[in-house]
């Protein structure tokens, strides 16, 4: 059980250019959407939630990349 817990809590960053490029492309895509929201939506609870969800989505996408074999 402890091994499974460790697997779930770790992200393995490989030292290869393909993974680094995927991570950079992912961050760039999320950054563009975030910039659009910051520039075009008035401050509100909904804007804050959207930004939080984008941050979370970016994190999960990158974690997914780190788990690719």
C-alpha positions as CSV (number, residue, x, y, z in Angstrom):
1,X,0.0,0.0,0.0
2,X,2.8,2.4,0.8
3,X,4.3,1.9,-2.7
4,X,1.0,2.8,-4.3
5,X,0.8,5.9,-2.1
6,X,4.4,6.9,-3.1
7,X,3.5,6.4,-6.8
8,X,0.4,8.6,-6.4
9,X,2.3,11.4,-4.7
10,X,5.3,11.5,-7.0
11,X,5.9,13.1,-10.3
12,X,8.9,11.8,-12.2
13,X,10.6,14.4,-14.4
14,X,12.6,12.6,-17.1
15,X,15.7,14.3,-18.4
16,X,14.5,14.2,-22.0
17,X,13.6,17.0,-24.4
18,X,10.3,15.5,-25.5
19,X,8.8,15.7,-21.9
20,X,10.2,19.2,-21.3
21,X,8.7,20.4,-24.6
22,X,5.3,18.9,-23.7
23,X,5.4,20.6,-20.3
24,X,6.4,23.9,-21.8
25,X,3.6,23.7,-24.4
26,X,1.1,22.8,-21.7
27,X,2.1,25.8,-19.6
28,X,2.0,28.1,-22.7
29,X,-1.5,27.0,-23.6
30,X,-2.8,27.5,-20.1
31,X,-1.1,30.8,-19.8
32,X,-2.8,32.1,-23.0
33,X,-6.3,31.2,-21.6
34,X,-5.4,32.7,-18.2
35,X,-4.3,35.9,-19.9
36,X,-7.5,36.1,-21.8
37,X,-9.6,35.7,-18.6
38,X,-7.5,38.3,-16.8
39,X,-7.9,40.8,-19.6
40,X,-11.5,40.3,-20.5
41,X,-13.5,39.3,-17.4
42,X,-14.3,41.7,-14.6
43,X,-13.2,40.8,-11.1
44,X,-15.7,38.4,-9.5
45,X,-16.0,35.2,-7.7
46,X,-16.5,33.4,-11.0
47,X,-13.3,34.9,-12.4
48,X,-11.4,33.7,-9.3
49,X,-12.9,30.2,-9.6
50,X,-12.0,30.0,-13.3
51,X,-8.4,31.0,-12.6
52,X,-8.2,28.5,-9.8
53,X,-9.5,25.7,-12.0
54,X,-7.1,26.7,-14.7
55,X,-4.2,26.5,-12.3
56,X,-5.4,23.1,-11.1
57,X,-5.9,21.9,-14.7
58,X,-2.4,22.9,-15.6
59,X,-1.0,21.1,-12.6
60,X,-2.9,17.9,-13.4
61,X,-1.9,18.0,-17.1
62,X,1.7,18.3,-16.2
63,X,1.5,15.5,-13.7
64,X,0.0,13.4,-16.4
65,X,2.9,14.1,-18.7
66,X,5.3,13.1,-16.0
67,X,3.6,9.7,-15.7
68,X,3.9,8.9,-19.3
69,X,6.1,5.9,-20.0
